[in-house]
Every structure is written in structure tokens, then in C-alpha cells.
Amino acid sequence: MAVNTGAKQFRKVDVDQYNEDNYQEDVIEDGLDEGPNENEVSSLLQAGKNVDALKVVLKNAPLSTKNQNTKDKALQLTMRVLTSFRSAEIEKAVNTLDKLEIDMLMKYLYRGFEVPAEGSSAVLLNWHEKHRMAAFLMMVMTAKCRGLTCVCSKLVKIN
């Protein structure tokens, strides 16, 4: 059995600092993750450069911010960009996006389905269809570059 010596010098860690009431999460507000610039996107849309506006919105998405207001503004701006496309232009626009932009587009599409606005569901479904086709083609091209081919949704090694 241990002997109680009464010595408290071995206690170097202040356990009270980890109490839930005292704990504060590290908040990084350096202004780098404010989301897309609304003025820049608006000027691109007015100039008829919808694809460029889409790329700006997708590249400047507020990923690491915890500010819900910033995320909501980015979603509204993205929805404005997506609804500015005609249905014939959507496939061409999706084909110009890289893999990260396609992934971000899918996140915005699903977020848009969660918070539907007047008439946005048809637009989102149209974008989702074109996005799915581009994502599938990208997956097949990636698989072929790795020496694999897609057969019946299974990757099979090519000899």
C-alpha cells in the first residue's frame, strides 16, 4: 500500500484548465476564409462570365469557418451563380472544373437541397445530373491511368 507523504510537488499539471467551463476552442479569425467576394462574382455574372464566377465561388468556399452566417451567404451566392446558367451551358461548365471544384460543387448541391428556395430544386437536379456524369468520367479516367478499368462498378486489373 502507498504511503501518503503529503508532498504536492509532483503535481505539475493544472487539471482545472481542462474543465469544460474554462475551455475555449481556438478560433482562427484571420480573414482568409471569409468566402467568395460578392462584388467580384456579381461583376463576373454581369459580364456574362458564368464559368469564371462559378470557379471563384468554388475556390473560395468557407470550409474552415465556424460562422454559419458566412456559410449561408456563400450558399446564397453559389445558388445565384448556379441559377444564372442555362441548362445547355451546365455540362460545358462542369467539364471545365477540376476534381476539387467538382467535389465542392457536390457539397453546395447537397446543401442547396437541404435549404430549397423558390424554383431552385429543378436547377439543382439539372446540375446534379451533369455533375454525376462528369464525376463518373473522372473516376473512369483515374482508374485507367492507374492501369484499372471499370467493369460493372468493380475495378479490375488490366494485364
CORTAJO-V809189 format. One line per field, one symbol per residue. burial: 1 if it has 24 or more other ideal C-beta (glycine too) atoms within 12 Angstrom, else 0. A space follows every 50 residues. Layout:
BEGIN
burial=???
END
This chain:
BEGIN
burial=00000000000000000000000000000000001100001001100001 11111111111100000001101111111111111000110011001000 11011111101100000001001101110110011001000000000000 000000000
END
